[in-house]
Amino acid sequence: MLLSKFAWRLGFNLTYAGILASQFFPVTQTMAQSSMLQFSGATGICPIQNSFPKRSFETSKYKLYICLGDTKNPLGYYVRVTKSDDIKITLPIVRKNGETYIAKLGEISHIVSPYEFMVNKLGRILNRERVTSAISGDGQLLVSACPQGENVLIEAVTKSFIVYICGNDKSGSYVGVARIGNEKITIPLQNLKPDGAFEKQNYLAVKGNTRFLLTRESLEIMVGDATIVKEKVIRWQ
């Protein structure tokens, strides 16, 4: 328990979360301006009359909106529009954790955050897509995966976390994001070879007494000699 509290103070949620390499981040200013146009044309998207979305997300196939709530559904409404045919579904939001929104229809859950969009049924993932833009109602970018000036080189997904290896010509930063709640930590990578080179598909970041080790097979988080998180990598891009 003390170890978990220690890691929490580092800004990373190390408990089980329960409930994306291409360079889609950082989102450019052009994309932000495009999303503002999307907001301005979003009349009629939200179920409440004369209401505009407070969040807008986009994937390769969908436009997703988070709308204000009412007395019946105070957390708000989730709206998904398919780009190919403009089919729209509207669901009540049943849970919000940071910038992660969960809407449900029976056994089907729709989960959207600034990093990913998922549809699952009783814990089984039916669909998952990268979020390519995430914009607030005033047109501001919600997140950038990598530090300024760096791009996503590798994206690894585990049950609880999304990990980005960021850089340019070479790897420079480890960025870990909790899939629920989106707590985020950014740490410079450590060299694993005596000559200063990075060992292929093995990435180590150290903050204080805590080490974050990402390999093609797993993500391991250690405090001192104790491993407090070890999760299988289920997607590597």
C-alpha positions as YAML, in Angstrom:
chain: A
units: angstrom
residues:
- id: 1
  name: MET
  ca: [0.00, 0.00, 0.00]
- id: 2
  name: LEU
  ca: [2.86, 2.34, 0.86]
- id: 3
  name: LEU
  ca: [4.48, 1.50, -2.45]
- id: 4
  name: SER
  ca: [1.30, 2.41, -4.30]
- id: 5
  name: LYS
  ca: [1.05, 5.70, -2.46]
- id: 6
  name: PHE
  ca: [4.67, 6.44, -3.29]
- id: 7
  name: ALA
  ca: [4.08, 5.81, -6.97]
- id: 8
  name: TRP
  ca: [0.92, 7.91, -6.89]
- id: 9
  name: ARG
  ca: [2.97, 10.85, -5.61]
- id: 10
  name: LEU
  ca: [5.07, 10.46, -8.73]
- id: 11
  name: GLY
  ca: [1.93, 11.20, -10.69]
- id: 12
  name: PHE
  ca: [1.27, 7.69, -12.03]
- id: 13
  name: ASN
  ca: [-1.62, 5.48, -11.01]
- id: 14
  name: LEU
  ca: [-0.04, 2.11, -10.30]
- id: 15
  name: THR
  ca: [-3.18, 0.34, -9.16]
- id: 16
  name: TYR
  ca: [-5.12, -1.88, -11.56]
- id: 17
  name: ALA
  ca: [-7.09, 0.41, -13.84]
- id: 18
  name: GLY
  ca: [-9.91, -2.03, -14.77]
- id: 19
  name: ILE
  ca: [-11.26, -0.19, -17.14]
- id: 20
  name: LEU
  ca: [-2.09, 4.55, -29.20]
- id: 21
  name: ALA
  ca: [4.28, 4.05, -34.41]
- id: 22
  name: SER
  ca: [2.55, 6.68, -36.24]
- id: 23
  name: GLN
  ca: [2.95, 10.37, -35.63]
- id: 24
  name: PHE
  ca: [-0.61, 11.36, -34.91]
- id: 25
  name: PHE
  ca: [0.52, 13.46, -31.93]
- id: 26
  name: PRO
  ca: [1.12, 16.26, -31.32]
- id: 27
  name: VAL
  ca: [-2.01, 17.58, -32.99]
- id: 28
  name: THR
  ca: [-1.13, 20.49, -35.22]
- id: 29
  name: GLN
  ca: [-2.65, 23.96, -35.12]
- id: 30
  name: THR
  ca: [-4.29, 23.24, -38.46]
- id: 31
  name: MET
  ca: [-6.14, 20.30, -36.92]
- id: 32
  name: ALA
  ca: [-7.24, 22.46, -33.99]
- id: 33
  name: GLN
  ca: [-8.64, 25.04, -36.39]
- id: 34
  name: SER
  ca: [-10.39, 22.29, -38.31]
- id: 35
  name: SER
  ca: [-11.96, 21.05, -35.10]
- id: 36
  name: MET
  ca: [-13.19, 24.57, -34.30]
- id: 37
  name: LEU
  ca: [-15.01, 24.51, -37.62]
- id: 38
  name: GLN
  ca: [-16.40, 21.14, -36.61]
- id: 39
  name: PHE
  ca: [-17.74, 22.67, -33.38]
- id: 40
  name: SER
  ca: [-19.27, 25.62, -35.20]
- id: 41
  name: GLY
  ca: [-21.17, 23.21, -37.43]
- id: 42
  name: ALA
  ca: [-22.23, 20.93, -34.57]
- id: 43
  name: THR
  ca: [-25.72, 22.37, -34.09]
- id: 44
  name: GLY
  ca: [-28.10, 19.50, -33.56]
- id: 45
  name: ILE
  ca: [-25.40, 17.04, -32.45]
- id: 46
  name: CYS
  ca: [-26.33, 17.18, -28.77]
- id: 47
  name: PRO
  ca: [-29.70, 15.99, -27.48]
- id: 48
  name: ILE
  ca: [-30.31, 19.16, -25.46]
- id: 49
  name: GLN
  ca: [-31.72, 21.96, -27.61]
- id: 50
  name: ASN
  ca: [-29.26, 24.75, -28.52]
- id: 51
  name: SER
  ca: [-26.46, 22.87, -26.74]
- id: 52
  name: PHE
  ca: [-22.95, 22.48, -28.20]
- id: 53
  name: PRO
  ca: [-20.44, 19.72, -27.39]
- id: 54
  name: LYS
  ca: [-17.99, 20.40, -24.57]
- id: 55
  name: ARG
  ca: [-15.52, 17.84, -25.98]
- id: 56
  name: SER
  ca: [-14.84, 16.62, -29.51]
- id: 57
  name: PHE
  ca: [-12.77, 13.54, -30.40]
- id: 58
  name: GLU
  ca: [-11.94, 12.10, -33.81]
- id: 59
  name: THR
  ca: [-10.69, 8.72, -35.05]
- id: 60
  name: SER
  ca: [-10.23, 7.40, -38.58]
- id: 61
  name: LYS
  ca: [-13.86, 6.24, -38.70]
- id: 62
  name: TYR
  ca: [-15.78, 8.34, -36.20]
- id: 63
  name: LYS
  ca: [-16.47, 11.76, -34.78]
- id: 64
  name: LEU
  ca: [-17.27, 11.58, -31.08]
- id: 65
  name: TYR
  ca: [-18.81, 14.26, -28.92]
- id: 66
  name: ILE
  ca: [-19.38, 14.77, -25.20]
- id: 67
  name: CYS
  ca: [-22.46, 16.87, -24.53]
- id: 68
  name: LEU
  ca: [-23.84, 18.58, -21.45]
- id: 69
  name: GLY
  ca: [-26.22, 16.64, -19.25]
- id: 70
  name: ASP
  ca: [-29.62, 17.28, -17.74]
- id: 71
  name: THR
  ca: [-31.51, 16.20, -14.64]
- id: 72
  name: LYS
  ca: [-32.04, 12.72, -16.10]
- id: 73
  name: ASN
  ca: [-28.38, 12.19, -17.06]
- id: 74
  name: PRO
  ca: [-26.25, 14.69, -15.11]
- id: 75
  name: LEU
  ca: [-22.92, 13.30, -16.41]
- id: 76
  name: GLY
  ca: [-23.92, 14.20, -19.93]
- id: 77
  name: TYR
  ca: [-24.36, 12.44, -23.24]
- id: 78
  name: TYR
  ca: [-22.00, 10.63, -25.62]
- id: 79
  name: VAL
  ca: [-22.65, 11.03, -29.35]
- id: 80
  name: ARG
  ca: [-20.90, 8.97, -32.04]
- id: 81
  name: VAL
  ca: [-21.19, 9.87, -35.73]
- id: 82
  name: THR
  ca: [-19.87, 7.49, -38.40]
- id: 83
  name: LYS
  ca: [-17.93, 9.46, -41.01]
- id: 84
  name: SER
  ca: [-18.91, 7.25, -43.94]
- id: 85
  name: ASP
  ca: [-22.69, 7.51, -43.59]
- id: 86
  name: ASP
  ca: [-23.41, 10.06, -40.81]
- id: 87
  name: ILE
  ca: [-25.24, 7.46, -38.70]
- id: 88
  name: LYS
  ca: [-25.51, 8.85, -35.18]
- id: 89
  name: ILE
  ca: [-25.98, 7.13, -31.84]
- id: 90
  name: THR
  ca: [-26.55, 8.93, -28.54]
- id: 91
  name: LEU
  ca: [-25.98, 7.28, -25.16]
- id: 92
  name: PRO
  ca: [-25.99, 8.51, -21.57]
- id: 93
  name: ILE
  ca: [-22.60, 8.79, -19.88]
- id: 94
  name: VAL
  ca: [-22.53, 6.55, -16.81]
- id: 95
  name: ARG
  ca: [-18.99, 7.23, -15.60]
- id: 96
  name: LYS
  ca: [-16.33, 9.91, -15.95]
- id: 97
  name: ASN
  ca: [-12.75, 9.68, -14.74]
- id: 98
  name: GLY
  ca: [-10.60, 12.66, -15.69]
- id: 99
  name: GLU
  ca: [-10.99, 12.96, -19.47]
- id: 100
  name: THR
  ca: [-12.19, 9.36, -19.86]
- id: 101
  name: TYR
  ca: [-15.90, 9.03, -20.59]
- id: 102
  name: ILE
  ca: [-17.88, 5.77, -20.45]
- id: 103
  name: ALA
  ca: [-21.35, 5.37, -21.99]
- id: 104
  name: LYS
  ca: [-23.40, 2.19, -21.95]
- id: 105
  name: LEU
  ca: [-26.15, 0.48, -23.86]
- id: 106
  name: GLY
  ca: [-27.01, -2.79, -22.15]
- id: 107
  name: GLU
  ca: [-23.87, -4.95, -22.05]
- id: 108
  name: ILE
  ca: [-22.03, -2.70, -24.55]
- id: 109
  name: SER
  ca: [-19.71, 0.02, -23.25]
- id: 110
  name: HIS
  ca: [-18.33, 2.90, -25.33]
- id: 111
  name: ILE
  ca: [-15.14, 4.36, -23.81]
- id: 112
  name: VAL
  ca: [-13.42, 7.47, -25.16]
- id: 113
  name: SER
  ca: [-10.42, 9.45, -23.91]
- id: 114
  name: PRO
  ca: [-7.97, 11.84, -25.60]
- id: 115
  name: TYR
  ca: [-5.84, 8.78, -26.43]
- id: 116
  name: GLU
  ca: [-8.18, 6.02, -27.56]
- id: 117
  name: PHE
  ca: [-11.74, 4.97, -28.36]
- id: 118
  name: MET
  ca: [-13.04, 1.51, -27.49]
- id: 119
  name: VAL
  ca: [-16.23, -0.49, -27.65]
- id: 120
  name: ASN
  ca: [-16.40, -3.56, -25.45]
- id: 121
  name: LYS
  ca: [-18.92, -6.13, -24.34]
- id: 122
  name: LEU
  ca: [-18.50, -7.48, -20.84]
- id: 123
  name: GLY
  ca: [-14.78, -6.71, -20.93]
- id: 124
  name: ARG
  ca: [-14.16, -8.11, -24.44]
- id: 125
  name: ILE
  ca: [-12.91, -5.46, -26.87]
- id: 126
  name: LEU
  ca: [-15.06, -5.30, -29.98]
- id: 127
  name: ASN
  ca: [-13.40, -2.23, -31.53]
- id: 128
  name: ARG
  ca: [-10.46, 0.02, -30.66]
- id: 129
  name: GLU
  ca: [-9.15, 3.07, -32.53]
- id: 130
  name: ARG
  ca: [-6.57, 5.77, -31.90]
- id: 131
  name: VAL
  ca: [-7.90, 9.22, -31.21]
- id: 132
  name: THR
  ca: [-6.29, 11.58, -33.71]
- id: 133
  name: SER
  ca: [-7.62, 14.83, -32.25]
- id: 134
  name: ALA
  ca: [-9.10, 15.80, -28.90]
- id: 135
  name: ILE
  ca: [-10.48, 19.31, -28.54]
- id: 136
  name: SER
  ca: [-12.29, 21.13, -25.74]
- id: 137
  name: GLY
  ca: [-15.34, 23.29, -26.32]
- id: 138
  name: ASP
  ca: [-13.23, 26.46, -26.53]
- id: 139
  name: GLY
  ca: [-11.00, 24.95, -29.21]
- id: 140
  name: GLN
  ca: [-8.03, 24.11, -26.98]
- id: 141
  name: LEU
  ca: [-6.05, 20.89, -27.43]
- id: 142
  name: LEU
  ca: [-6.69, 18.52, -24.54]
- id: 143
  name: VAL
  ca: [-3.41, 16.57, -24.68]
- id: 144
  name: SER
  ca: [-0.19, 15.94, -26.54]
- id: 145
  name: ALA
  ca: [1.27, 12.46, -26.16]
- id: 146
  name: CYS
  ca: [4.92, 13.48, -26.45]
- id: 147
  name: PRO
  ca: [6.97, 16.39, -25.09]
- id: 148
  name: GLN
  ca: [7.18, 19.39, -27.38]
- id: 149
  name: GLY
  ca: [9.40, 18.73, -30.38]
- id: 150
  name: GLU
  ca: [9.18, 14.93, -30.09]
- id: 151
  name: ASN
  ca: [7.04, 12.44, -31.99]
- id: 152
  name: VAL
  ca: [5.60, 9.02, -31.17]
- id: 153
  name: LEU
  ca: [8.10, 6.34, -32.20]
- id: 154
  name: ILE
  ca: [6.53, 3.38, -30.40]
- id: 155
  name: GLU
  ca: [3.16, 2.88, -28.77]
- id: 156
  name: ALA
  ca: [2.61, -0.04, -26.42]
- id: 157
  name: VAL
  ca: [-0.72, -0.91, -24.84]
- id: 158
  name: THR
  ca: [-1.25, -3.08, -21.76]
- id: 159
  name: LYS
  ca: [-4.41, -3.81, -19.83]
- id: 160
  name: SER
  ca: [-4.04, -0.68, -17.70]
- id: 161
  name: PHE
  ca: [-1.61, 1.62, -19.50]
- id: 162
  name: ILE
  ca: [-0.62, 3.20, -22.79]
- id: 163
  name: VAL
  ca: [3.13, 3.79, -23.09]
- id: 164
  name: TYR
  ca: [4.72, 6.03, -25.73]
- id: 165
  name: ILE
  ca: [8.40, 6.01, -26.62]
- id: 166
  name: CYS
  ca: [8.99, 9.51, -27.97]
- id: 167
  name: GLY
  ca: [11.83, 11.17, -29.82]
- id: 168
  name: ASN
  ca: [13.07, 12.21, -33.24]
- id: 169
  name: ASP
  ca: [16.17, 10.60, -34.74]
- id: 170
  name: LYS
  ca: [16.45, 8.48, -31.62]
- id: 171
  name: SER
  ca: [14.38, 7.62, -28.58]
- id: 172
  name: GLY
  ca: [14.31, 10.31, -25.90]
- id: 173
  name: SER
  ca: [11.35, 10.05, -23.56]
- id: 174
  name: TYR
  ca: [9.13, 7.51, -21.85]
- id: 175
  name: VAL
  ca: [5.52, 8.66, -21.51]
- id: 176
  name: GLY
  ca: [3.10, 6.50, -19.53]
- id: 177
  name: VAL
  ca: [-0.65, 7.13, -19.40]
- id: 178
  name: ALA
  ca: [-3.22, 5.31, -17.27]
- id: 179
  name: ARG
  ca: [-6.00, 4.15, -19.60]
- id: 180
  name: ILE
  ca: [-8.64, 5.22, -17.10]
- id: 181
  name: GLY
  ca: [-8.19, 8.66, -15.57]
- id: 182
  name: ASN
  ca: [-5.28, 9.47, -17.92]
- id: 183
  name: GLU
  ca: [-2.72, 10.15, -15.18]
- id: 184
  name: LYS
  ca: [0.49, 10.79, -17.07]
- id: 185
  name: ILE
  ca: [4.21, 10.66, -16.35]
- id: 186
  name: THR
  ca: [7.06, 11.73, -18.67]
- id: 187
  name: ILE
  ca: [10.65, 10.62, -17.92]
- id: 188
  name: PRO
  ca: [13.89, 10.72, -19.96]
- id: 189
  name: LEU
  ca: [14.98, 7.29, -21.13]
- id: 190
  name: GLN
  ca: [18.12, 5.67, -19.73]
- id: 191
  name: ASN
  ca: [20.74, 3.99, -21.92]
- id: 192
  name: LEU
  ca: [20.89, 0.25, -21.43]
- id: 193
  name: LYS
  ca: [24.22, -0.31, -23.25]
- id: 194
  name: PRO
  ca: [27.68, 0.83, -22.08]
- id: 195
  name: ASP
  ca: [28.30, 2.61, -25.41]
- id: 196
  name: GLY
  ca: [25.31, 4.88, -24.79]
- id: 197
  name: ALA
  ca: [23.03, 3.19, -27.31]
- id: 198
  name: PHE
  ca: [19.52, 2.01, -26.59]
- id: 199
  name: GLU
  ca: [18.94, -1.72, -26.59]
- id: 200
  name: LYS
  ca: [16.40, -2.58, -29.30]
- id: 201
  name: GLN
  ca: [12.84, -2.90, -27.97]
- id: 202
  name: ASN
  ca: [14.02, -2.48, -24.37]
- id: 203
  name: TYR
  ca: [13.36, 0.89, -22.77]
- id: 204
  name: LEU
  ca: [14.17, 1.96, -19.22]
- id: 205
  name: ALA
  ca: [13.11, 5.13, -17.42]
- id: 206
  name: VAL
  ca: [14.00, 5.97, -13.83]
- id: 207
  name: LYS
  ca: [12.46, 8.45, -11.45]
- id: 208
  name: GLY
  ca: [13.81, 8.37, -7.94]
- id: 209
  name: ASN
  ca: [13.55, 4.84, -6.63]
- id: 210
  name: THR
  ca: [11.02, 3.82, -9.28]
- id: 211
  name: ARG
  ca: [11.98, 2.13, -12.55]
- id: 212
  name: PHE
  ca: [9.76, 1.69, -15.61]
- id: 213
  name: LEU
  ca: [10.92, -1.08, -17.96]
- id: 214
  name: LEU
  ca: [9.14, -1.58, -21.28]
- id: 215
  name: THR
  ca: [9.94, -4.51, -23.56]
- id: 216
  name: ARG
  ca: [8.11, -6.03, -26.51]
- id: 217
  name: GLU
  ca: [6.59, -8.55, -24.11]
- id: 218
  name: SER
  ca: [5.73, -6.59, -20.96]
- id: 219
  name: LEU
  ca: [5.65, -3.39, -18.93]
- id: 220
  name: GLU
  ca: [7.24, -3.70, -15.50]
- id: 221
  name: ILE
  ca: [7.23, -1.05, -12.79]
- id: 222
  name: MET
  ca: [9.57, -1.54, -9.84]
- id: 223
  name: VAL
  ca: [10.06, 0.35, -6.60]
- id: 224
  name: GLY
  ca: [13.43, -0.62, -5.18]
- id: 225
  name: ASP
  ca: [13.68, -4.39, -5.60]
- id: 226
  name: ALA
  ca: [9.93, -4.93, -5.58]
- id: 227
  name: THR
  ca: [7.92, -5.33, -8.79]
- id: 228
  name: ILE
  ca: [4.57, -3.67, -8.15]
- id: 229
  name: VAL
  ca: [3.16, -3.79, -11.69]
- id: 230
  name: LYS
  ca: [3.85, -6.29, -14.45]
- id: 231
  name: GLU
  ca: [1.50, -6.41, -17.42]
- id: 232
  name: LYS
  ca: [1.65, -8.12, -20.80]
- id: 233
  name: VAL
  ca: [1.92, -5.89, -23.88]
- id: 234
  name: ILE
  ca: [-1.20, -6.61, -25.88]
- id: 235
  name: ARG
  ca: [-0.50, -4.16, -28.71]
- id: 236
  name: TRP
  ca: [2.83, -2.81, -30.05]
- id: 237
  name: GLN
  ca: [3.04, -0.27, -32.87]
...
